[in-house]
Amino acid sequence: MARFRRKTCITLLLFVLFVFGVMMGLKTLKPPGAEFRSPFGLGLLPQVQQEVAAVRKAQNNPVISNGSPANLPPHHSKMDLDTGMNNAANSEASPDMLVTPNYDIHLFYYSWYGNPQVDGKYIHWNHPLLPHWDPQIVNNYPKGKHVPPEDIGANFYPELGAYSSRDIGVIDAHMKQIRTASAGVVALSWYPPGMADEAGEPADDIVPSLLDAAHKYQLKVTFHIEPFKGRDDHSLYNSVKYIIDKYSEHPAFYRYKMSTGRVLPMFYIYDSYITNPETWAQLLTISGSQSIRNTPYDSIFIALLVQENHKNEIVRSGFDGIYTYFATNGFSYGSSHHNWPAIKAFCDSNNLLFIPSVGPGYIDTSIRPWNSRNTRNRVNGKYYETAFSAALLARPDIISVTSFNEWHEGTQIEKAVPKRAGHLVYQDYLPHKPDIYLELTHKWAAKYRKEKEQWLM
């Protein structure tokens, strides 16, 4: 009898430990609290609000911290990895053999990577370790730069190695992966000619190759306009004019059909909120002093929603829609999944498009070693599926994915492989294959298409 009791106790103890482990894993799917939290661990500190106010007051001042205010994760950071992948594997597969693209799935894409073989140097794979903002603890964390190709500024390692975004073979492989995932639109991070984020190099000359490769795989390309130095209503008009004049005749140039029947180009405007609504209204409202409306350059402009109060600013500015970008559930009002139904209702009542952004996870400790509090575990794909499920519940017009290849912040769905380099051990997608997140995107793109058909019936 005593032996039976001991066996029963051991069995119960093991069961309790198992349940505890499952609960801790599921906890990562939605972090406690949905208040605004920065991957920098800042939140909306008064000094950050003052910085944003200063940017709004002086539109010609450069943006800070890799193109982002200090309280937001600068997704614009460029990395360099070493690769000899000019002949990307399986790039010759016929596009006609691939799945039908869903043009309501948009993937944020970055063309800022470089390596010595193609670019003569590493660009962004050698990302520096960013210092903590608190001088009292800054020395508690390592400093320096990553040294590619073995040591890169990312927590995962690309299957294509430390590639160059100019490598035609890499571009082709990327477009094939995107098509395999059933996504239909590449939302390209873009700076005007001659401009780049502070760690990168100008890359507008890559656009023609991206358009050609996208067209080969029956994809479309839209533009995710970064907060370049001097961006305001005048310079944004000039940027839109440049893009439309130079690229709109290409068959891969993306246009969206509005409910009114108008078919227009679409532009995502990253960090749109740092410019005040009165300035944007000069460009984006019919009564604005230099209105773009009803001109050959009229387009659909999508604003970034971070704080809840940004909703009304977006309406006053004259934007046509809202996106949420950040892959960290709970980081901002906009990126918190449980707020999406309310945001969609607001958009519906104000004739705005709603484009929630889903992501597979978040980790940036390779470049911000002090930022583990904002890591979001992938949970073998469950975090990604939870985000897609939440997006579908809101019945959005479009779903965006953060990201295809933002390796610094660990939001990529591009193929990654296990890798060990000395003391470095990169994270990976095991026990799944390198293409697991492409497969999951394909699954949810099909589900979204099917459900959207039912919504519209």
C-alpha positions as CSV (number, residue, x, y, z in Angstrom):
1,M,0.0,0.0,0.0
2,A,2.8,2.4,0.9
3,R,4.5,1.7,-2.4
4,F,1.2,2.4,-4.2
5,R,0.9,5.7,-2.4
6,R,4.5,6.7,-3.4
7,K,3.8,5.8,-7.1
8,T,0.6,7.8,-7.0
9,C,2.4,10.9,-5.5
10,I,5.2,10.7,-8.1
11,T,2.6,10.4,-10.9
12,L,0.7,13.4,-9.6
13,L,3.9,15.4,-9.1
14,L,5.0,14.7,-12.7
15,F,1.5,15.7,-14.0
16,V,1.6,19.0,-12.1
17,L,5.0,19.8,-13.5
18,F,3.8,19.0,-17.0
19,V,0.8,21.3,-16.7
20,F,3.0,24.1,-15.2
21,G,5.4,23.8,-18.2
22,V,2.5,24.0,-20.7
23,M,1.0,27.1,-18.9
24,M,4.4,28.9,-18.9
25,G,4.8,28.2,-22.6
26,L,1.3,29.5,-23.4
27,K,1.9,32.6,-21.4
28,T,4.3,33.8,-24.0
29,L,1.4,34.0,-26.5
30,K,0.1,37.1,-24.8
31,P,2.2,39.0,-22.4
32,P,0.7,40.3,-19.2
33,G,-0.6,43.8,-19.7
34,A,-1.2,45.6,-22.9
35,E,0.3,48.9,-22.1
36,F,2.7,50.6,-24.5
37,R,6.0,48.9,-24.0
38,S,9.0,49.6,-26.1
39,P,11.5,47.0,-27.1
40,F,13.9,49.4,-25.6
41,G,12.0,49.0,-22.3
42,L,11.2,52.7,-22.2
43,G,7.5,53.2,-22.6
44,L,6.2,56.7,-23.2
45,L,8.5,58.6,-21.0
46,P,8.1,62.4,-20.9
47,Q,11.5,62.9,-22.5
48,V,10.4,60.8,-25.4
49,Q,7.2,62.7,-25.8
50,Q,9.3,65.9,-25.9
51,E,11.5,64.4,-28.6
52,V,8.4,63.6,-30.8
53,A,7.1,67.2,-30.2
54,A,10.5,68.6,-31.3
55,V,10.4,66.6,-34.5
56,R,6.9,67.9,-35.2
57,K,8.1,71.4,-34.5
58,A,11.1,71.2,-36.8
59,Q,10.2,69.0,-39.7
60,N,13.7,69.3,-41.2
61,N,15.5,67.7,-38.3
62,P,16.7,64.1,-38.8
63,V,14.9,61.3,-37.0
64,I,16.7,59.6,-34.2
65,S,17.9,56.1,-33.4
66,N,18.1,54.4,-36.8
67,G,15.1,56.3,-38.1
68,S,12.8,55.7,-35.1
69,P,12.0,57.7,-32.0
70,A,13.8,56.3,-29.0
71,N,10.7,54.7,-27.6
72,L,10.1,52.6,-30.7
73,P,12.0,49.6,-32.1
74,P,13.9,50.8,-35.2
75,H,13.0,48.2,-37.6
76,H,15.2,50.0,-40.0
77,S,18.6,48.6,-39.2
78,K,20.9,47.1,-41.9
79,M,22.9,44.0,-41.5
80,D,25.5,42.3,-43.5
81,L,26.2,38.6,-43.8
82,D,28.7,36.7,-45.9
83,T,27.4,34.5,-48.6
84,G,28.3,33.0,-51.9
85,M,24.7,32.4,-52.7
86,N,24.5,33.9,-56.2
87,N,23.0,30.7,-57.4
88,A,20.1,30.4,-54.8
89,A,18.8,26.9,-54.6
90,N,15.7,25.9,-56.6
91,S,15.3,29.4,-58.0
92,E,14.4,27.9,-61.4
93,A,11.1,26.3,-60.3
94,S,8.3,27.5,-62.5
95,P,6.1,30.1,-60.9
96,D,3.1,28.4,-62.5
97,M,3.7,25.4,-60.2
98,L,3.3,27.5,-57.1
99,V,0.2,28.4,-55.1
100,T,-2.0,31.3,-56.0
101,P,-0.9,34.5,-54.3
102,N,-3.3,36.3,-52.0
103,Y,-2.9,40.0,-52.7
104,D,-4.5,40.9,-49.4
105,I,-1.4,39.5,-47.6
106,H,1.4,42.0,-47.5
107,L,4.9,41.2,-46.2
108,F,7.3,43.9,-45.0
109,Y,10.5,43.5,-46.8
110,Y,14.0,44.9,-46.3
111,S,16.6,45.4,-49.1
112,W,19.4,46.8,-46.9
113,Y,21.7,43.9,-46.5
114,G,25.2,43.7,-48.1
115,N,28.3,41.6,-48.2
116,P,31.9,41.9,-49.5
117,Q,31.3,39.7,-52.5
118,V,28.6,41.9,-54.0
119,D,28.8,45.2,-52.1
120,G,32.5,45.3,-51.2
121,K,31.7,45.3,-47.5
122,Y,29.2,44.1,-44.9
123,I,26.1,46.2,-44.4
124,H,24.1,45.6,-41.3
125,W,25.0,42.1,-40.7
126,N,27.8,43.7,-38.7
127,H,25.4,45.7,-36.6
128,P,26.8,47.4,-33.4
129,L,25.5,46.5,-30.0
130,L,23.3,49.4,-29.0
131,P,24.0,50.9,-25.6
132,H,21.4,51.1,-22.8
133,W,20.1,54.6,-22.3
134,D,20.7,54.6,-18.5
135,P,24.4,55.6,-17.9
136,Q,24.3,53.9,-14.5
137,I,23.8,50.5,-16.0
138,V,25.2,50.9,-19.5
139,N,28.5,49.2,-18.5
140,N,26.6,46.1,-17.4
141,Y,26.1,45.1,-21.0
142,P,28.6,44.2,-23.8
143,K,29.7,46.7,-26.4
144,G,31.2,46.4,-29.9
145,K,30.1,45.2,-33.3
146,H,29.3,41.9,-34.8
147,V,31.9,40.3,-37.1
148,P,30.2,38.5,-40.0
149,P,29.9,36.0,-41.5
150,E,29.9,33.7,-38.4
151,D,28.9,36.5,-35.9
152,I,25.9,38.5,-37.2
153,G,23.5,41.0,-35.6
154,A,20.6,38.6,-35.3
155,N,19.4,35.8,-33.0
156,F,18.6,33.5,-36.0
157,Y,20.8,32.7,-39.0
158,P,19.5,32.8,-42.6
159,E,19.5,29.7,-44.8
160,L,21.0,32.0,-47.5
161,G,23.8,33.1,-45.2
162,A,25.0,36.7,-44.9
163,Y,23.5,37.6,-48.2
164,S,23.5,40.8,-50.2
165,S,20.1,42.4,-51.1
166,R,21.6,43.2,-54.5
167,D,22.3,39.6,-55.3
168,I,19.9,38.7,-58.1
169,G,19.9,35.0,-57.0
170,V,18.9,36.1,-53.5
171,I,16.2,38.4,-54.8
172,D,14.8,35.5,-56.9
173,A,14.9,33.1,-53.9
174,H,13.1,35.6,-51.7
175,M,10.3,36.2,-54.2
176,K,9.9,32.4,-54.6
177,Q,9.7,32.0,-50.9
178,I,7.0,34.7,-50.7
179,R,5.0,33.2,-53.5
180,T,5.3,29.8,-51.8
181,A,3.8,31.4,-48.7
182,S,0.8,32.5,-50.8
183,A,1.4,36.2,-49.9
184,G,0.9,38.5,-52.8
185,V,2.4,41.9,-52.0
186,V,5.9,42.9,-51.0
187,A,5.9,46.0,-48.9
188,L,9.4,47.3,-49.6
189,S,11.2,49.5,-47.0
190,W,12.1,52.6,-49.0
191,Y,14.2,55.8,-48.8
192,P,14.5,58.4,-51.5
193,P,17.5,58.2,-53.9
194,G,20.8,59.0,-52.1
195,M,19.3,58.4,-48.7
196,A,19.3,55.5,-46.2
197,D,19.0,54.7,-42.5
198,E,22.1,55.8,-40.6
199,A,23.7,52.3,-40.7
200,G,22.9,51.6,-44.4
201,E,23.5,52.6,-48.0
202,P,21.1,54.0,-50.6
203,A,19.1,51.2,-52.2
204,D,16.6,52.7,-54.5
205,D,18.6,51.3,-57.4
206,I,17.6,47.8,-56.3
207,V,13.9,48.5,-56.9
208,P,13.9,47.6,-60.7
209,S,15.4,44.1,-59.9
210,L,12.8,43.6,-57.1
211,L,10.0,44.5,-59.5
212,D,11.2,42.2,-62.2
213,A,11.6,39.3,-59.8
214,A,8.3,40.0,-58.2
215,H,6.6,40.0,-61.6
216,K,8.2,36.6,-62.4
217,Y,6.4,35.1,-59.4
218,Q,3.2,37.1,-60.0
219,L,3.7,39.2,-57.0
220,K,3.2,43.0,-56.5
221,V,5.4,45.6,-54.8
222,T,4.2,48.5,-52.7
223,F,6.3,51.0,-50.8
224,H,6.9,51.3,-47.1
225,I,8.2,54.9,-46.8
226,E,10.6,55.4,-44.0
227,P,11.0,58.6,-41.9
228,F,13.8,60.0,-44.0
229,K,15.5,63.3,-43.0
230,G,13.2,66.2,-43.8
231,R,10.1,64.1,-44.5
232,D,7.0,66.3,-44.4
233,D,4.1,67.1,-46.7
234,H,6.3,68.6,-49.4
235,S,9.0,65.9,-49.5
236,L,6.4,63.1,-49.2
237,Y,4.7,64.6,-52.3
238,N,8.0,64.6,-54.1
239,S,8.7,61.0,-53.1
240,V,5.3,59.8,-54.2
241,K,5.7,61.6,-57.5
242,Y,9.1,60.1,-58.0
243,I,7.9,56.5,-57.3
244,I,4.8,56.8,-59.5
245,D,6.7,58.5,-62.4
246,K,9.5,55.9,-62.3
247,Y,7.9,52.6,-61.3
248,S,4.1,52.7,-61.8
249,E,4.3,51.4,-65.4
250,H,5.9,48.2,-64.2
251,P,3.4,45.3,-64.2
252,A,4.5,44.4,-60.6
253,F,3.6,47.9,-59.2
254,Y,0.8,47.4,-56.7
255,R,-2.6,49.1,-56.8
256,Y,-5.6,48.6,-54.6
257,K,-9.2,48.7,-55.6
258,M,-11.2,50.8,-53.1
259,S,-14.9,50.2,-52.3
260,T,-15.7,53.2,-54.4
261,G,-14.2,51.4,-57.4
262,R,-11.1,53.6,-57.7
263,V,-7.8,51.7,-58.2
264,L,-4.9,53.6,-56.7
265,P,-1.3,52.9,-55.5
266,M,-0.8,52.3,-51.8
267,F,1.9,53.7,-49.5
268,Y,2.6,52.7,-45.9
269,I,4.0,55.7,-44.0
270,Y,6.2,54.5,-41.1
271,D,6.3,56.7,-38.0
272,S,3.6,58.8,-39.5
273,Y,2.6,60.2,-36.1
274,I,5.9,62.2,-35.6
275,T,4.5,64.7,-38.1
276,N,1.6,66.7,-36.8
277,P,-1.9,66.2,-38.4
278,E,-2.0,69.8,-39.6
279,T,1.0,69.2,-41.8
280,W,-0.2,66.0,-43.2
281,A,-3.6,67.5,-43.9
282,Q,-2.0,70.0,-46.3
283,L,-1.2,67.0,-48.5
284,L,-3.9,64.4,-47.8
285,T,-7.1,66.4,-47.5
286,I,-9.0,67.8,-50.5
287,S,-8.9,71.3,-49.0
288,G,-5.1,71.1,-48.2
289,S,-2.9,73.8,-49.6
290,Q,-1.0,71.3,-51.7
291,S,-3.5,68.5,-51.9
292,I,-2.6,65.4,-53.7
293,R,-6.2,64.3,-53.9
294,N,-7.8,64.0,-57.4
295,T,-4.4,64.5,-59.0
296,P,-2.4,62.0,-61.1
297,Y,-0.5,61.1,-57.9
298,D,-3.5,60.5,-55.7
299,S,-2.9,57.3,-53.7
300,I,-3.9,55.3,-50.6
301,F,-1.9,56.4,-47.6
302,I,-1.7,54.1,-44.6
303,A,-0.7,55.6,-41.2
304,L,1.1,53.8,-38.3
305,L,-1.1,53.5,-35.2
306,V,0.8,53.3,-32.0
307,Q,-1.1,55.1,-29.2
308,E,-4.9,55.0,-29.0
309,N,-5.1,58.8,-29.4
310,H,-3.4,58.5,-32.7
311,K,-6.7,57.3,-34.2
312,N,-8.2,60.7,-34.3
313,E,-5.0,62.3,-35.5
314,I,-5.0,59.9,-38.4
315,V,-8.5,61.0,-39.3
316,R,-7.6,64.7,-39.1
317,S,-4.5,64.1,-41.2
318,G,-6.5,62.7,-44.1
319,F,-4.9,59.2,-44.2
320,D,-6.9,56.4,-45.8
321,G,-6.1,53.6,-43.4
322,I,-4.2,52.2,-40.4
323,Y,-1.6,49.6,-39.9
324,T,0.0,48.4,-36.6
325,Y,3.5,47.1,-37.8
326,F,4.9,45.8,-34.5
327,A,5.2,42.1,-34.0
328,T,5.2,42.4,-30.2
329,N,1.7,41.7,-28.8
330,G,1.2,44.1,-25.9
331,F,4.0,46.5,-27.0
332,S,1.6,49.3,-28.2
333,Y,-2.1,50.0,-28.3
334,G,-2.1,49.2,-32.0
335,S,-0.1,46.0,-31.8
336,S,-2.2,44.5,-29.0
337,H,-4.3,41.8,-30.5
338,H,-7.3,42.4,-28.2
339,N,-7.6,46.0,-29.4
340,W,-8.0,45.0,-33.1
341,P,-11.8,44.6,-33.1
342,A,-12.2,48.1,-31.6
343,I,-9.7,49.5,-34.1
344,K,-11.6,47.9,-37.0
345,A,-14.9,49.4,-35.7
346,F,-13.2,52.8,-35.6
347,C,-11.9,52.4,-39.1
348,D,-15.3,51.3,-40.4
349,S,-17.0,54.3,-38.9
350,N,-14.4,56.7,-40.4
351,N,-14.1,55.0,-43.8
352,L,-10.5,53.8,-43.2
353,L,-8.8,50.6,-44.2
354,F,-7.7,48.5,-41.3
355,I,-4.4,46.5,-41.8
356,P,-3.3,44.7,-38.6
357,S,0.3,43.4,-38.6
358,V,1.0,39.9,-37.5
359,G,4.4,38.5,-36.6
360,P,6.0,35.1,-35.7
361,G,7.7,36.5,-32.6
362,Y,10.2,39.1,-31.5
363,I,13.8,39.0,-30.2
364,D,16.5,41.6,-30.6
365,T,19.0,40.8,-27.9
366,S,21.8,40.3,-30.4
367,I,21.8,44.1,-30.9
368,R,20.1,45.2,-27.7
369,P,21.4,42.7,-25.1
370,W,19.5,44.5,-22.4
371,N,16.0,44.1,-24.0
372,S,15.0,40.5,-23.1
373,R,11.9,41.8,-21.4
374,N,10.3,42.4,-24.8
375,T,11.2,39.0,-26.3
376,R,8.1,37.1,-27.6
377,N,8.8,33.4,-27.9
378,R,7.7,31.8,-31.2
379,V,6.3,28.7,-29.3
380,N,7.0,26.6,-32.4
381,G,4.7,28.7,-34.5
382,K,1.8,29.1,-32.1
383,Y,2.6,32.8,-31.5
384,Y,2.2,33.4,-35.2
385,E,-1.0,31.4,-35.5
386,T,-2.4,33.2,-32.5
387,A,-1.7,36.6,-34.2
388,F,-3.4,35.4,-37.5
389,S,-6.4,34.1,-35.6
390,A,-6.8,37.4,-33.8
391,A,-6.5,39.3,-37.1
392,L,-9.2,37.2,-38.8
393,L,-11.5,37.9,-35.9
394,A,-11.4,41.6,-36.7
395,R,-12.3,41.0,-40.3
396,P,-9.6,43.3,-41.7
397,D,-9.3,44.6,-45.3
398,I,-5.7,43.5,-45.6
399,I,-3.3,41.6,-43.3
400,S,0.4,42.6,-43.1
401,V,3.2,40.4,-41.9
402,T,6.1,41.8,-39.8
403,S,8.3,40.7,-41.4
404,F,9.8,38.7,-44.3
405,N,13.4,39.5,-43.4
406,E,13.9,41.9,-40.5
407,W,16.6,39.7,-39.0
408,H,17.8,42.2,-36.3
409,E,14.5,42.0,-34.4
410,G,13.8,38.3,-35.0
411,T,10.5,38.9,-36.8
412,Q,11.5,37.2,-40.0
413,I,9.6,34.3,-41.7
414,E,12.4,33.8,-44.2
415,K,14.1,30.4,-44.0
416,A,16.5,30.1,-41.1
417,V,18.8,27.2,-40.2
418,P,20.5,25.9,-37.0
419,K,24.0,27.3,-36.6
420,R,26.8,27.2,-34.0
421,A,29.9,29.3,-34.3
422,G,32.3,28.9,-31.4
423,H,30.4,30.1,-28.3
424,L,27.6,31.5,-30.4
425,V,24.5,29.3,-30.8
426,Y,21.7,30.8,-32.9
427,Q,18.1,30.1,-32.4
428,D,16.3,28.1,-35.1
429,Y,12.9,26.7,-36.1
430,L,13.5,23.2,-34.9
431,P,11.8,20.7,-34.6
432,H,10.3,22.2,-37.8
433,K,11.9,22.7,-41.2
434,P,13.4,26.0,-42.3
435,D,10.3,26.9,-44.2
436,I,7.8,26.4,-41.4
437,Y,6.7,30.0,-41.3
438,L,6.2,30.1,-45.0
439,E,4.0,27.1,-44.6
440,L,2.0,28.7,-41.8
441,T,1.6,31.9,-43.9
442,H,0.3,29.8,-46.7
443,K,-2.1,28.1,-44.4
444,W,-3.5,31.3,-43.0
445,A,-3.5,33.1,-46.3
446,A,-5.8,30.4,-47.6
447,K,-8.0,30.5,-44.5
448,Y,-8.2,34.3,-44.8
449,R,-9.2,34.1,-48.4
450,K,-12.0,31.6,-47.6
451,E,-13.3,33.6,-44.7
452,K,-13.2,36.9,-46.5
453,E,-15.3,35.4,-49.3
454,Q,-17.9,34.5,-46.7
455,W,-17.8,38.0,-45.1
456,L,-18.5,39.6,-48.5
457,M,-21.4,37.4,-49.4
